[in-house]
Amino acid sequence: ENLRNFLRVFPICATTNISAHKLGEPKQYFDMVIMDEASQCNTAVSLLPILRGRNLMLVGDPQQLNPVILLNPRDNHILKQKYSVADEYDYIKNSVYKTFIACDAVSDEILLSYHYRCHEKIINFNNKKYYNRKLKVKSRVKSDKPLVFVDVQDNDTDIKNASPAEAKKIIDYIKDNRDKKVGIITPFVNQKILIESMLKENKIDDVTCGTVHAFQGDEKDVILFSLAVTGQTSPNTYSWLKNNRELINVATSRAKEQLIVLSSKKNIDRLHYVCGDDDDVYDLVNYLRTNGASKVAEKPMASRALGIKPYSTETEEAFLQCLKHALDNVLYNKRKCTVHKEVSIAHVFQENLTNSDLFYTGRFDFVVYEKVYGKKEIPILAIELDGMEHYDDETVILRDKKKAEICRKHGFELIRIQNSYARRYNYIKEILIDYFTNN
């Protein structure tokens, strides 16, 4: 009753998620709860304010940093098994925003599409890669050279996840550009510590250096993005970095006038060859080296705001389980295969032989990969799960024809299955037997 009286005088309350428990009992006192930076909020503490409102607005960007979760992954797995927690509610993998996207197919999701911060060439990489080209760039930033890649030739070192050569070039740049507001971002703590020590040695105390979490929500005229990819970098480390969409998206979009990426092209090429084609770092480096002219393979996450349906529908999940089970039984361990979902066409093929725009914007529902040479995966087969729109919507039919032509030009098998057959295990098994018998 005291809280209700308080709200008659002060109808708007500002609080953190974890402090919301002080706002009375867990009852619906508020007409609306607005949660800012929801993509950085874990689901547990988010429930504290959510329980206190009749309506909910989540504000955030699921393409940016996830919440920092300290729960042991093994404990998380045990708890999921014990209480039958679905993947959509996985405490470690999801923010409350991502859980919303995966589970709520009814509520509106609206994209704030106007972008005012970055030079057009800088944000175009993020727009193509992560936002399905939905951002409308309204910035008026002028820059003679907005994109720069510094190829650090002599960056071999004995220090793990650090590059003294990159750090030295960063110090030299700052000394020569004291009139600029500069920020330094690196994926690795060791590189951050090294750069900070060199800044201190050179009596530079007005430049921020940190991992990407220190720059969430921030902006600088110039961002120096030190990848610290050296001869010491292992494939496992690079695999973590190359597909860390949140890290790369935030780091590159902090720059207003100029984005400078420092790394070793030789070592990126080496690790890209080992780790496979799905590689955001490799795309970024090529984008900078060509001054934004290279093609960018798209990889937006499922989001109605971006015009992409969430993947985790019941039918598709059932089909995926049937497909994996059938693969295991058909192959009898003779060949090792795996399945990836929502795969960009440009990640399957090296060349756009048909000069089709769909090559860069389209995706396959499922791609079967064969594992060779231990870790490398080679795409061998694509499968599309078709609803009725694939038979009565002219736009969808035309897109399917383009996709089929791309596969035909590359001599790549594309199989289409009606979604009414998604749960028919024997039907799926027969399709796989027929494919592997003839290939």
C-alpha positions as CSV (number, residue, x, y, z in Angstrom):
1,E,0.0,0.0,0.0
2,N,2.9,2.3,0.7
3,L,4.3,1.7,-2.8
4,R,0.9,2.5,-4.4
5,N,0.7,5.8,-2.5
6,F,4.3,6.6,-3.6
7,L,3.4,5.9,-7.2
8,R,0.5,8.4,-7.1
9,V,3.1,11.1,-6.5
10,F,6.0,9.6,-8.5
11,P,4.5,7.5,-11.3
12,I,7.9,6.8,-12.9
13,C,10.7,4.8,-11.1
14,A,14.2,4.2,-12.4
15,T,15.9,1.1,-11.0
16,T,18.4,-1.6,-11.9
17,N,17.1,-5.1,-12.5
18,I,18.6,-6.5,-9.3
19,S,17.3,-3.6,-7.2
20,A,13.7,-4.0,-8.4
21,H,13.0,-6.4,-5.6
22,K,12.9,-3.4,-3.3
23,L,9.8,-2.1,-5.1
24,G,7.2,-3.9,-3.0
25,E,6.0,-7.5,-3.4
26,P,6.3,-9.2,-6.8
27,K,2.9,-7.8,-8.0
28,Q,1.9,-5.8,-11.0
29,Y,2.2,-2.2,-9.7
30,F,3.3,-0.6,-13.0
31,D,1.4,-0.3,-16.3
32,M,4.7,-0.6,-18.2
33,V,8.1,-1.9,-17.5
34,I,10.8,-0.6,-19.9
35,M,14.1,-2.5,-19.8
36,D,17.0,-0.7,-21.5
37,E,20.0,-2.7,-22.8
38,A,17.9,-5.8,-22.5
39,S,20.4,-7.8,-24.7
40,Q,22.9,-7.5,-21.8
41,C,20.4,-8.6,-19.2
42,N,20.3,-12.2,-18.0
43,T,17.0,-13.9,-17.7
44,A,17.1,-14.5,-13.9
45,V,17.5,-10.9,-12.7
46,S,15.3,-9.6,-15.5
47,L,12.3,-11.4,-13.9
48,L,12.4,-9.0,-10.9
49,P,11.1,-6.0,-12.8
50,I,9.1,-8.0,-15.3
51,L,6.9,-9.4,-12.5
52,R,6.0,-5.9,-11.4
53,G,4.5,-4.7,-14.7
54,R,1.4,-5.4,-16.8
55,N,3.2,-4.7,-20.1
56,L,6.8,-5.0,-21.1
57,M,9.1,-3.2,-23.5
58,L,12.6,-4.6,-24.1
59,V,15.1,-2.2,-25.7
60,G,18.4,-3.5,-26.9
61,D,20.4,-5.0,-29.7
62,P,20.8,-8.8,-29.7
63,Q,23.7,-8.4,-32.2
64,Q,25.7,-6.7,-29.5
65,L,27.2,-8.0,-26.3
66,N,25.6,-10.7,-24.3
67,P,25.3,-10.6,-20.5
68,V,28.4,-11.8,-18.6
69,I,27.4,-15.1,-16.9
70,L,29.6,-16.7,-14.2
71,L,27.7,-19.9,-13.9
72,N,29.8,-23.0,-14.6
73,P,28.7,-24.5,-18.0
74,R,28.7,-28.0,-16.5
75,D,26.3,-26.9,-13.7
76,N,24.2,-25.1,-16.3
77,H,23.9,-28.4,-18.3
78,I,23.0,-30.4,-15.2
79,L,20.3,-27.9,-14.2
80,K,18.9,-27.9,-17.8
81,Q,18.7,-31.7,-17.8
82,K,17.2,-31.9,-14.3
83,Y,14.4,-29.3,-14.9
84,S,13.9,-30.0,-18.7
85,V,14.9,-26.4,-19.6
86,A,14.6,-25.8,-23.4
87,D,17.5,-24.2,-25.3
88,E,15.5,-21.0,-25.7
89,Y,15.8,-20.5,-22.0
90,D,19.5,-21.5,-21.6
91,Y,20.8,-19.2,-18.9
92,I,24.4,-19.0,-20.3
93,K,23.6,-18.6,-24.0
94,N,20.7,-16.2,-23.9
95,S,19.9,-12.7,-22.8
96,V,16.3,-12.0,-21.9
97,Y,16.0,-10.3,-25.3
98,K,17.2,-13.4,-27.2
99,T,14.8,-15.5,-25.1
100,F,12.0,-13.2,-26.2
101,I,12.9,-13.5,-29.9
102,A,13.0,-17.3,-29.7
103,C,9.8,-17.8,-27.7
104,D,7.4,-14.9,-28.6
105,A,6.0,-15.1,-32.1
106,V,3.2,-12.7,-31.4
107,S,4.6,-9.5,-29.9
108,D,6.0,-6.8,-32.1
109,E,9.7,-6.4,-32.7
110,I,10.6,-3.0,-34.1
111,L,14.0,-2.0,-35.5
112,L,15.3,1.5,-34.8
113,S,16.7,1.6,-38.3
114,Y,18.3,5.1,-38.5
115,H,22.0,5.2,-37.9
116,Y,23.8,8.5,-37.2
117,R,27.2,7.7,-35.7
118,C,29.6,6.1,-38.2
119,H,30.9,7.1,-41.6
120,E,28.8,5.3,-44.2
121,K,31.7,3.0,-45.3
122,I,32.3,1.9,-41.7
123,I,28.7,1.0,-40.8
124,N,28.0,-0.6,-44.2
125,F,30.1,-3.6,-43.1
126,N,27.9,-4.2,-40.1
127,N,24.7,-3.4,-42.1
128,K,25.5,-6.1,-44.6
129,K,26.9,-8.6,-42.2
130,Y,24.6,-8.4,-39.2
131,Y,21.5,-6.3,-40.0
132,N,20.2,-7.7,-43.2
133,R,20.8,-4.3,-44.9
134,K,18.0,-2.8,-42.8
135,L,19.9,0.1,-41.4
136,K,19.3,3.5,-43.0
137,V,22.6,5.4,-42.7
138,K,21.9,9.1,-41.9
139,S,25.4,10.1,-40.6
140,R,27.1,13.1,-42.1
141,V,30.6,12.2,-41.0
142,K,33.3,13.1,-43.6
143,S,36.6,11.3,-43.8
144,D,39.2,11.0,-46.5
145,K,40.1,7.4,-45.4
146,P,37.5,5.8,-43.2
147,L,38.8,2.3,-43.6
148,V,42.4,1.3,-42.9
149,F,44.0,-2.1,-42.5
150,V,47.6,-2.2,-41.1
151,D,49.3,-5.4,-42.0
152,V,51.8,-6.0,-39.2
153,Q,54.5,-8.1,-40.8
154,D,56.8,-8.7,-37.8
155,N,54.2,-9.6,-35.1
156,D,55.5,-13.1,-34.1
157,T,55.9,-13.3,-30.3
158,D,56.2,-15.7,-27.4
159,I,53.4,-13.9,-25.5
160,K,50.0,-15.6,-25.7
161,N,47.2,-13.5,-27.2
162,A,49.4,-10.4,-27.5
163,S,51.3,-8.6,-30.2
164,P,54.1,-6.1,-29.2
165,A,54.5,-5.1,-32.9
166,E,50.8,-4.0,-33.1
167,A,51.1,-2.2,-29.7
168,K,54.1,-0.2,-31.0
169,K,52.3,0.8,-34.2
170,I,49.4,2.0,-32.0
171,I,51.6,4.1,-29.9
172,D,53.2,5.6,-33.0
173,Y,49.8,6.4,-34.4
174,I,48.6,8.2,-31.2
175,K,51.8,10.3,-31.1
176,D,51.2,11.4,-34.6
177,N,47.5,12.1,-34.1
178,R,47.1,13.9,-30.8
179,D,44.3,16.0,-32.1
180,K,42.0,12.9,-32.5
181,K,39.8,11.3,-30.0
182,V,41.1,7.7,-30.2
183,G,39.9,4.5,-28.6
184,I,41.8,1.2,-28.6
185,I,39.9,-2.1,-28.6
186,T,41.3,-5.6,-28.5
187,P,39.7,-9.0,-28.0
188,F,42.4,-10.1,-25.5
189,V,43.2,-9.1,-22.0
190,N,46.9,-9.8,-22.5
191,Q,47.0,-7.3,-25.4
192,K,45.1,-4.8,-23.4
193,I,47.6,-5.0,-20.5
194,L,50.5,-4.7,-23.0
195,I,49.1,-1.6,-24.7
196,E,48.2,0.0,-21.4
197,S,51.8,-0.5,-20.1
198,M,53.2,1.1,-23.3
199,L,50.8,4.0,-23.0
200,K,52.0,4.6,-19.5
201,E,55.6,4.4,-20.5
202,N,55.0,7.1,-23.1
203,K,53.0,9.3,-20.7
204,I,49.8,9.0,-22.7
205,D,46.9,9.2,-20.2
206,D,44.0,10.5,-22.3
207,V,43.4,7.4,-24.5
208,T,41.0,4.6,-23.5
209,C,42.2,1.1,-24.1
210,G,40.1,-2.0,-23.3
211,T,38.3,-5.1,-24.4
212,V,35.1,-4.5,-26.2
213,H,33.0,-4.5,-23.0
214,A,34.6,-1.2,-22.0
215,F,33.3,0.4,-25.2
216,Q,29.6,-0.7,-25.2
217,G,27.6,2.5,-25.8
218,D,30.8,4.6,-26.4
219,E,32.1,6.2,-29.5
220,K,35.4,7.8,-30.7
221,D,36.6,9.7,-33.8
222,V,39.1,6.8,-34.5
223,I,39.0,3.2,-33.3
224,L,42.2,1.2,-33.4
225,F,41.1,-2.5,-33.4
226,S,44.1,-4.6,-32.4
227,L,43.3,-8.3,-33.3
228,A,46.6,-9.6,-31.9
229,V,46.5,-12.5,-34.3
230,T,50.1,-13.8,-34.5
231,G,52.1,-16.9,-35.3
232,Q,51.2,-18.0,-31.7
233,T,47.5,-17.9,-32.3
234,S,46.0,-21.4,-32.3
235,P,43.0,-22.5,-34.4
236,N,40.9,-22.9,-31.3
237,T,41.5,-19.3,-30.3
238,Y,40.9,-18.0,-33.8
239,S,37.7,-20.0,-34.1
240,W,36.4,-18.2,-31.0
241,L,37.3,-14.8,-32.5
242,K,36.3,-15.3,-36.1
243,N,32.6,-15.9,-35.3
244,N,32.2,-13.7,-32.3
245,R,29.6,-11.5,-34.0
246,E,28.8,-9.4,-30.9
247,L,32.5,-8.5,-30.3
248,I,33.2,-7.6,-33.9
249,N,29.9,-5.7,-34.3
250,V,30.5,-3.6,-31.3
251,A,34.2,-3.0,-31.9
252,T,33.8,-1.8,-35.5
253,S,30.7,0.4,-34.9
254,R,32.4,2.5,-32.2
255,A,34.3,4.5,-34.8
256,K,32.8,7.7,-36.2
257,E,35.4,8.9,-38.7
258,Q,38.0,6.1,-39.1
259,L,38.3,2.4,-38.3
260,I,41.8,1.0,-38.3
261,V,42.3,-2.7,-37.9
262,L,45.8,-4.0,-37.0
263,S,46.8,-7.6,-37.6
264,S,48.9,-10.0,-39.6
265,K,47.3,-10.8,-43.0
266,K,49.6,-13.8,-43.3
267,N,48.4,-15.4,-40.1
268,I,44.8,-14.6,-40.7
269,D,45.1,-16.3,-44.1
270,R,46.7,-19.3,-42.4
271,L,44.0,-19.6,-39.7
272,H,41.2,-19.0,-42.1
273,Y,42.4,-21.9,-44.3
274,V,42.4,-24.2,-41.2
275,C,39.2,-23.0,-39.6
276,G,36.9,-22.8,-42.6
277,D,35.0,-20.2,-44.6
278,D,32.5,-18.9,-42.1
279,D,34.8,-16.2,-40.9
280,D,33.8,-12.7,-39.9
281,V,37.4,-11.5,-39.2
282,Y,38.5,-12.6,-42.7
283,D,35.5,-10.8,-44.2
284,L,36.3,-7.6,-42.2
285,V,40.0,-7.6,-43.2
286,N,39.1,-8.0,-46.9
287,Y,36.5,-5.3,-46.6
288,L,39.0,-2.8,-45.2
289,R,41.8,-3.8,-47.7
290,T,39.4,-3.2,-50.6
291,N,38.1,0.1,-49.1
292,G,34.6,-1.5,-48.8
293,A,34.5,-3.0,-52.3
294,S,34.6,-6.7,-51.3
295,K,31.5,-8.7,-50.9
296,V,30.3,-9.4,-47.4
297,A,28.6,-12.7,-46.6
298,E,25.6,-11.9,-44.5
299,K,25.0,-13.4,-41.1
300,P,22.2,-11.7,-39.3
301,M,20.5,-13.5,-36.4
302,A,16.9,-14.6,-36.6
303,S,14.8,-11.5,-35.8
304,R,11.4,-10.3,-37.1
305,A,12.7,-6.7,-36.9
306,L,15.4,-7.7,-39.5
307,G,12.8,-9.6,-41.6
308,I,14.2,-13.0,-40.7
309,K,12.0,-15.5,-39.0
310,P,13.3,-17.1,-35.8
311,Y,14.6,-20.6,-36.6
312,S,13.4,-22.5,-33.6
313,T,9.9,-23.5,-34.8
314,E,8.6,-26.8,-33.6
315,T,8.5,-28.3,-37.1
316,E,12.0,-27.3,-38.1
317,E,13.4,-28.6,-34.8
318,A,11.6,-31.9,-35.3
319,F,13.0,-32.2,-38.8
320,L,16.6,-31.4,-37.6
321,Q,16.4,-34.2,-35.0
322,C,15.0,-36.7,-37.6
323,L,17.8,-35.6,-40.0
324,K,20.6,-36.1,-37.5
325,H,19.2,-39.5,-36.4
326,A,18.8,-40.6,-40.0
327,L,22.4,-39.5,-40.9
328,D,23.8,-41.5,-38.0
329,N,22.0,-44.7,-39.1
330,V,22.6,-44.3,-42.8
331,L,26.3,-43.7,-42.5
332,Y,27.2,-46.4,-40.0
333,N,30.3,-44.4,-39.0
334,K,31.7,-44.9,-42.6
335,R,31.6,-41.1,-43.2
336,K,31.4,-38.4,-40.5
337,C,28.8,-35.7,-41.2
338,T,27.2,-32.9,-39.3
339,V,24.4,-30.5,-40.0
340,H,24.3,-26.7,-39.8
341,K,21.1,-24.6,-40.0
342,E,20.4,-21.3,-41.7
343,V,23.7,-21.3,-43.6
344,S,24.5,-18.3,-45.9
345,I,24.9,-19.3,-49.6
346,A,28.1,-17.3,-49.8
347,H,29.6,-19.5,-47.0
348,V,28.9,-22.7,-49.0
349,F,30.4,-21.6,-52.4
350,Q,33.5,-19.6,-53.2
351,E,32.3,-17.9,-56.4
352,N,29.1,-16.3,-57.6
353,L,28.9,-18.1,-60.9
354,T,25.3,-16.9,-61.6
355,N,26.0,-13.2,-60.7
356,S,22.8,-13.5,-58.6
357,D,22.1,-11.1,-55.7
358,L,20.7,-14.0,-53.8
359,F,24.3,-15.4,-53.5
360,Y,25.0,-12.8,-50.8
361,T,21.6,-12.5,-49.2
362,G,20.1,-16.0,-49.3
363,R,20.5,-18.9,-46.9
364,F,19.9,-22.6,-47.0
365,D,17.6,-24.1,-44.2
366,F,20.0,-27.0,-43.6
367,V,23.4,-27.9,-45.0
368,V,25.1,-31.3,-44.4
369,Y,28.8,-31.1,-44.0
370,E,31.3,-34.0,-44.3
371,K,34.2,-33.9,-41.8
372,V,37.6,-34.4,-43.4
373,Y,41.2,-34.2,-42.2
374,G,40.1,-34.2,-38.6
375,K,38.4,-30.8,-38.2
376,K,37.7,-29.3,-41.7
377,E,34.1,-29.5,-42.8
378,I,33.1,-29.7,-46.5
379,P,29.5,-28.9,-47.6
380,I,28.0,-31.7,-49.6
381,L,24.2,-31.3,-49.5
382,A,21.6,-28.6,-48.9
383,I,18.1,-29.3,-47.7
384,E,15.1,-26.9,-47.9
385,L,12.0,-27.4,-45.7
386,D,9.1,-25.9,-47.7
387,G,5.8,-24.5,-46.4
388,M,2.9,-23.6,-48.7
389,E,4.4,-20.2,-49.6
390,H,7.0,-22.1,-51.7
391,Y,4.1,-23.3,-53.9
392,D,1.7,-20.3,-54.1
393,D,3.8,-17.2,-53.5
394,E,5.4,-15.9,-56.7
395,T,8.2,-14.0,-54.9
396,V,9.2,-17.1,-53.0
397,I,9.0,-19.3,-56.1
398,L,11.3,-17.0,-58.0
399,R,13.8,-17.0,-55.1
400,D,13.7,-20.8,-55.0
401,K,14.5,-20.9,-58.8
402,K,17.5,-18.6,-58.3
403,K,18.7,-20.8,-55.4
404,A,18.3,-23.9,-57.5
405,E,20.3,-22.3,-60.4
406,I,23.1,-21.4,-58.1
407,C,23.3,-25.0,-56.9
408,R,23.1,-26.4,-60.4
409,K,26.0,-24.1,-61.6
410,H,28.1,-25.4,-58.7
411,G,27.1,-29.1,-59.2
412,F,25.7,-29.1,-55.7
413,E,22.8,-31.2,-54.5
414,L,19.7,-29.3,-53.3
415,I,16.8,-31.4,-51.9
416,R,13.4,-29.8,-51.2
417,I,11.1,-31.4,-48.6
418,Q,7.5,-30.4,-47.8
419,N,7.3,-29.4,-44.2
420,S,4.4,-31.8,-43.7
421,Y,7.1,-34.6,-44.0
422,A,9.3,-33.1,-41.4
423,R,8.6,-35.8,-38.8
424,R,8.6,-38.7,-41.2
425,Y,11.8,-40.4,-40.2
426,N,11.7,-43.2,-42.8
427,Y,11.0,-40.8,-45.6
428,I,14.0,-38.7,-44.7
429,K,16.2,-41.8,-44.2
430,E,15.3,-43.0,-47.8
431,I,16.3,-39.6,-49.2
432,L,19.7,-39.9,-47.5
433,I,20.2,-43.5,-48.6
434,D,19.5,-42.5,-52.2
435,Y,21.9,-39.6,-52.0
436,F,24.8,-41.4,-50.4
437,T,24.4,-44.4,-52.6
438,N,24.9,-42.2,-55.7
439,N,27.6,-40.0,-54.3
